[in-house]
Amino acid sequence: MAESVELPSRLGILPFRNKVLLPGAIIRIRCTSPSSVKLVEQELWQREEKGLIGILPVRDAAETTTVGTVLSQGVGSDSGERSSRIQVGNSDPQKADGKNQQEVIHWHTRGVAARALHLSRGVEKPSGRVTYIVVLEGLCRFNVQELSTRGTYYTARISPLEMTKADMEQVEQDPDFITLSRQFKATAMELISVLEQKQKTGGRTKVLLETVPVHKLADIFVASFEISFEEQLSMLDSVDLKVRLSKATELVDRHLQSIRVAEKITQKVEGQLSKSQKEFLLRQQMRAIKEELGDNDDDEDDVATLERKMQSAGMPSTIWKHAQRELRRLKKMQPQQPGYNSSRVYLELLADLPWQKTSEELELDLKAAKEQLDSDHYGLVKVKQRIIEYLAVRKLKPDARGPVLCFVGPPGVGKTSLASSIATALGRKFIRISLGGVKDEADIRGHRRTYIGSMPGRLIDGLKRIGVCNPVMLLDEIDKTGSDVRGDPASALLEVLDPEQNKTFNDHYLNVPFDLSRVVFVATANRVQPIPPPLLDRMEVIELPGYTPEEKLKIAMGHLLPRVLEQHGLNSEFLQIPEAMVKLVIQRYTREAGVRNLERNLAALARAAAVRVAEQEQAVPLSREVHRFASPLVENRLADGAEVEMEVIPMDVNNHEISNTFKIASPLIVDEAMLEKVLGPPRFDDTEAAERVATPGVSVGLVWTTFGGEVQFVEATAMVGKGELHLTGQLGDVIKESAQIALTWVRARATDLRLAAAEEINLLEGRDIHIHFPAGAVPKDGPSAGVTLVTALVSLFSQKRVRADTAMTGEMTLRGLILPVGGIKDKILAAHRCGIKRVILPERNLKDLVEVPPPVLGSLEILLAKRMEDVLEQAFEGGCPWRQHSKL
């Protein structure tokens, strides 16, 4: 720290423009002008440690010396000193003369003597100009008596302004000075404490407060502040110690208050500054860092695109807040982090989901809807009527919550195409979700995002692919869902199909509610029994039975045959299948509820015709007009005058152009010989029932399967044994119990049925009974074979044959009553397909005949039975012999 020095009477003067050097302050300057270089060289460089110069402030804006400072250290530094960098140079070479400078410079009358703490000399290249870098320390104030020049720089005759030691001791005893000193030190200590909290420094400055005289501390503190030039001059002119301390205390306190106000403003601004603005600033910094590292890629652009896509997705406000949180989390992550891709895929799903986007529904026209249904499907009057009713309600109340329709029927009857027709009539998009074999609940609700490879459920994924929130969604094969340790998909569907719950459907992966109330759900199933009752209760079941042969014929001629010809590139000029041949295909090669096998057989005939057309032996000369197909191969061959047997036709060529290209002598007309050649020998024969029941012990039953109704033969035979009953044919427990009941009833009524001469005779004595249900590879179960079993046993024991044209169905009790069964329509249609003429039904199933098509009922004789005796009376030729006084 500067000590008391004895000043010479004259000092070299270095002018400071608009800047003041106070005693105790340290400043660093660079001298480049000739005048300042000469001053430093003669007054400091040559005198070394004894050299002193005077720093005098000037006011002239056009000062020949340019003074610029860069403050780099303040009061709170470890050294407690202030270091500044000042460049002094002649800005105008024309004003090098000192006299000219005196005319324009406004000198201040007081200055500060300074000594050099560090001095270094340098030479600029290539000019060779000498420069000096000087670190100056202010020592004491002086007053300028006279200003003159010495060569190129200024000198001044001065008088010191510092107090003597005796005067200082006298002032220190002044109570006002003591009060001002304490006030200054308290304010300075408070400032140091504040700075120490911000900069974690200040230990050296506290030492200065205890060791340096207070009047020198005032200059040191003030020198570290950024104050105006006028305030600096005022501090320089404060020779009186009490005035100096008063001004210094005021300046220190003002600086302290400014720091506190700045802190309050910063806290307030930071509190009001939104997170998005902070993130923007951080984002800019991160982008700059990536550019420096060479790691700048398009990820940020992709994230910005994703954000814009999310903003335009139309999410509800609560979901948008959730998406924003996830997006902020994504922005803070690097693409290399493990969770980056999963978060991005999740946000892309949120952006792609149709939260508000809907299909533009057409104005419902019931007449047009009827025509659409009739053109797509033949028959199914009841089903079409129910769909028209549904559309009528939608027309009157567009926002009505319609029921969930469930089409139940065998394969190939048009369940899926009916759902597609509903979508067409409504003008909505159609999406199909297959549930067959689904055993994991996550297929419906999705996986939780914590799992590796997690993904949304099929419903949410389907809505993402279709792009609208109000499609017609088909839940196909809803009866074939299973359950295991991973959950029960059928239970998860309860929420989906409940109109009161599906408006807040929560997918585990999505983890936010999604509104499914605008989706029209349609389900399909082959059977009702596997569907859980709670789920079935949420759907309206519409049964689609199999088609009659007449309906199949109409469907084949009006729908299947044109489609098959189009799929194989043919038309009526190549292949003609008469109606009689289609009828033979239905009777001899297909016995099914639907029309899939019928379409396969028609496709086989079409393939045979396609082979004949493609391999025709007669070459066809082509005319010059064929070049309109723009085929180079044809043009080349025409140029050579050659004949072309076959040419590849572009895909957009219509059937008329194809028919003009390929010419055959005559169209291929299918006959019985071609049927057997292409389809093989007939698979079914109307005489099968007569052949099967030609021997006693065989009866014809009707059963229902997932593929519709079927004819089931029951065979019984007796052999030597111990009175045991053997059952084969892959039977279930229910049908085995029916066989036991049937045998018990026959044994109990043996005398009444004239199967035994006396009641005490045992029918099974010395013999076993074997009952078989062909075919053995097909599982069978159900109670409706009871009457068929009794008839087969009575035929076996009485050795009377059952009528070959009669089939039966019904459940029997132990007392001989006939109970109603299900699937009557399908069973009657199966009997009609197989050529059965008479059908025995339980009397209580009379109401079910309303669903049977009238043409089928007209071709069959329906016999109703209330008791087992009624069945036996109709099953045998000439009736069954009864005793006149039966105990039954």
Residue, then its C-alpha position, 0 to 999 in steps of 0.5 A: m500500500a502507498e506510504s507517505v512520499e516527498l513530492p518534487s516541485r515539478l512532475g511530468i504530467l500524463p493527461f487522463r481523458n474523462k478519467v480520474l486516478l485516486p490515491g491507492a488505486i492501481i491502473r494499467i496503461r499502454c503508451t503508444s503516442p510519441s508524447s506519452v512514450k517520451l514522458v514514460e521513458q524520461e520520467l520513469w524508465q530512466r529513473e527506475e524506482k525513483g521515478l514519479i509522474g502526475i496524473l491530471p484529468v482533462r475534459d476535452a472530448a477531442e483530447t489528443t490522448t485517447v484513454g480507454t479503460v477495462l475494469s477487471q477487478g473490484v473491491g471484492s478481489d483477493s488483492g483488494e486492489r483495482s487494476s485497470r488497462i489504459q491505452v494512451g495514444n496520439s489520435d491526431p499526429q497534426k496536434a503533436d505540438g504542446k502549444n496547440q494542445q494547450e489551446v484546446i485542453h481543459w485541465h483540472t487543477r488537481g491531480v494525483a502523483a503516481r509511481a510505476l509498479h511495473l514497466s515493460r518496453g516493446v517494439e511494434k513491427p513492422s513500424g518499429r514504434v516503441t511502446y510502454i506498458v505501465v502499471l501505476e499506483g496512485l500515491c497522493r493528491f497535489n495542486v497544479q501551480e503552473l503547467s508547461t511543456r518539456g519537449t513533447y510532453y507536459t510538466a507542472r509545478i505542483s504543491p502537495l495537498e496531503m495533511t501533515k502527521a500532526d494535523m492528521e492526529q488532531v483530526e483523528q481526535d475529532p468526534d465527527f471524524i470518529t463517527l464518520s469513520r465508524q459509519f464508513k467502516a460499517t457500510a463497507m463491511e456490509l458491502i463486503s459481506v454482500l459481495e462475499q455471498k455472491q463471489k465467495t471472496g472478501g477475506r483480503t478486503k476485510v484485512l484492509l479495513e483493519t490495517v489501512p487508515v480510513h481516509k485512504l480506504a475511502d479512496i480505494f473503495v470509491a476507485s473500485f466503483e463505476i461512477s460518473f466523471e463528475e463524481q470522480l472529480s468531486m472525490l479527487d477535490s475532497v481534501d478535507l477528510k470529513v468531507r471525503l469520508s462523507k462522500a465515500t460513505e454515500l457512494v458505498d451505501r449507494h453501491l450497496q443499495s444498487i446491488r440489493v435492488a439488482e438482486k430483487i429485480t433479478q429474483k422478480v424477473e426470474g420468477q416472472l420469466s416463463k420456463s419456455q423462455k429459459e429453455f429457449l436460452l438454454r437451447q441456444q446455448m446447447r446449439a452453440i455447444k453442439e456446433e463447436l463440437g461438430d455434433n449438430d444434426d437434424d434432431e432439433d429440427d425433427v423435435a420442432t416438427l414434432e412439436r408443431k404436429m402435436q400443436s395441430a393434433g387437437m388434443p384436449s387441454t389436460i392431455w396437451k399439458h401431459a404431452q408438453r411435460e413429456l416434450r420438455r423431458l425429451k428436449k432435455m435428453q440427448p439422442q444417445q440416451p436410452g429413453y430418448n427413442s421411447s419418449r419420441v415414439y410416444l410423442e409421435l403416437l400422441a401427435d398421430l392419434p385422431w383426437q378431433k379428426t372425424s370422417e365427413e359423414l354423408e347424409l343418410d339415405l335409407k333407400a340408398a342404404k337398402e340398395q347398397l345392402d341388397s347389392d352386397h348381400y343376397g337374403l339376410v332379410k332380418v339382418k338387413q332390416r336391423i341395420i336399416e333400423y340402426l341407420a334410421v336412428r342415426k339419421l334422426k339423432p346423429d349423436a345417439r349411442g347405438p348398440v354394439l351389433c354382434f353378428v353370430g353365424p358360421p364362416g362364409v355367411g357375410k359377417t365381415s362384409l356386412a360390417s363393411s356395408i355399414a361403414t359404406a352406408l354411414g360414409r365412415k372409414f372401416i377398420r378390422i381388428s382380429l381377436g382370434g387367438v388373442k390371450d394377452e390383455a395388453d393386446i387390448r389395453g397396450h403395454r405399460r411404457t416401462y416394458i422393453g418393446s412396449m406398444p399401444g393396444r390394437l384399438i389405439d393402434g388401429l385408430k392411429r392407422i385409420g386417422v379418424c376418431n369415428p370409424v366403424m371398427l370390426l372386432d372380428e372373432i370375438d368368441k375366440t379370445g382366450s385367457d392365461v396368466r397374462g390376463d383376460p382380453a374379454s374382460a378388457l373389452l368390457e370397458v371398450l364396448d360399454p357406452e358409459q365407460n369407453k369415452t374415457f378408455n385408458d390404454h396402458y401405453l397411452n396412459v391418458p384417456f381416449d374417447l371411443s364413444r364416437v366409434v361404431f363397434v361391430a363384432t363377429a363370432n361363430r358361437v355365442q357360448p364362449i363369449p363371457p356373459p358380461l361381455l355378451d350383455r353389452m352386445e346385441v346378438i344378430e344371428l346369421p344362419g347358413y344359406t339355403p341351396e337356392e340362396k347359394l345359387k342366387i349368390a353364385m350367379g349374381h356375386l361369386l361368378p362375376r367376381v371369380l371371372e374378374q379375378h382371373g382375367l376372364n369374362s363370359e366370352f372365355l368361360q360360361i358356367p350354366e346355372a345347372m352346373v352351379k347347382l350341381v357344384i352346390q349339391r355334390y361338392t359343397r355342403e356348408a353354411g356359407v359360400r367359401n367352398l363354393e367360391r373356391n370350386l368356381a375359382a378352380l373352374a376359372r383356373a382351368a379356363a385360364v390355362r386353356v386360354a393361355e395355352q391355346e394352340q391356334a396362333v392369332p394374327l394380330s392387326r396393325e391396330v394392336h400397337r395402341f397397347a404401346s408394347p414394343l414386343v408387339e411392334n417388333r413382331l409386327a414389323d417382321g410380319a410374324e404371328v404372336e401367340m400371346e402378349v403381356i397386356p398392361m394392367d389398365v387394359n379392360n376386359h373388352e380389350i383382353s377379349n379382342t386380344f385373345k380369340i378362341a374358337s368358342p367359349l368354354i362351357v362347363d358340363e358334368a364331365m368337366l366338373e369331374k375332371v377339374l373338381g374330382p368325383p362328387r364328394f356328397d351324394d343324396t343317397e348317403a342317408a338311405e345307404r347309412v340307415a339300411t341296417p337296423g341300429v342307425s338313426v339320423g340326427l341333426v347337430w349344430t357346429t360353428f360351421g352351421g348345422e350338420v347331419q349326424f349319424v348315430e350307429a349302435t350295435a350289440m355283441v356278446g359281453k357283460g352288459e357294458l356300454h361302450l361309446t366312441g367318436q370323441l364325445g363330451d361328457v354331456i353327450k355321454e350322459s345322454a347315451q346313459i339316459a337313452l339306454t336306461w329309458v330303453r331298458a325301462r320301457a323294453t316290455d312296452l316297446r315289445l323289445a322283451a317278452a317279460e319285464e324281468i328280462n334284461l336286454l343287456e344280459g350276455r351282451d354289450i352295447h357299442i354306440h359310435f358317432p362318426a366321424g371319430a376325429v371331430p369332437k362332439d358334445g351337447p344334449s340334442a342327440g338324446v332322441t337320436l340315441v333312443t331311436a338308434l337303440v330301439s332300432l337295434f333291439s327291435q331290428k327295425r330300420v329307421r326311415a332314411d328320409t327322416a332326421m331328428t333333434g331334441e333333448m330327452t329327460l329320464r321320464g321320456l319328455i322332449l326338451p327344446v334345443g337351439g340352432i333349429k334354423d341351421k339344423i333344418l337348413a342342414a337337413h335340406r342340404c342333405g336331401i332329408k324330407r322329414v324332420i322331427l323337432p321338439e314341440r316347444n321349438l315350434k316358435d323357431l320355425v318362423e326364422v326358417p325360409p319359407p321355401v325350405l319349410g315348403s320342401l320339408e315335413i316338420l313333425l313335432a314331438k312332445r314325448m319320446e313315444d311321438v318320436l318313435e312313432q314317426a321315425f319308423e316305417g309304419g310306426c312303432p308297436w305299442r301296447q294298448h295299456s302302456k304304463l307310461 
